[in-house]
Each structure stands twice: as structure tokens, then as C-alpha cells.
Amino acid sequence: MALQLGATRDAFLAAGVPEAKAAAAAEELAGFETRSSSMEGKLIGIDGKLAGVDARLTLLTWAVGIQAAATLAILASTFAVWARLGDIAGQIARLAQH
């Protein structure tokens, strides 16, 4: 005999459902409850994994932001050096003309 929900079977019998049909329906509902509990456990595991992924994604977002800021700082300092070299080259050209 398969797993049945006793109260469900009794309710079907009280409603006038034949014994065989009441037993079959109670078995089917019990199977659904078992599968539902199993899926709930799996969803809890998935939720934990998603929390870990979210934490890593947050860390990655911060790392990319810091890297972008460092790249922009290097780029800005490179342009400043080029501008200064341009000024020095202009001064050298003027001195060379004299």
C-alpha cells in the first residue's frame, strides 16, 4: 500500500466517494506532497547558491569600478605629462632659434 493522507481519504469517504477512488486520490495527493517537499529543499539549496553568486558579483562590481578609476587616473596623468612635454618642446624650440 502506498503512502496516503488519512484525513484526505476520510474526507473523500465522508463526501460519498467510493473507497477505491478515495484511496487513489489520497495516494496521489500524498505523492504530490512528497514531491513538493523535495522541491522545497532543492529551492532552499538554490537560494543559498544564489546568495553566494550575489556576493561574488558585488565584489566583482567593486573590483571593476576600482580598476576603471585607476585606468582613468593613469590616462589623465599621461595626458598631463604629454602636455608638459609639449611645453618643454616649445621652450626648447624657442631657445634653439636664438
Helices and strands as residue ranges (DSSP letters): H 6-14, H 19-97
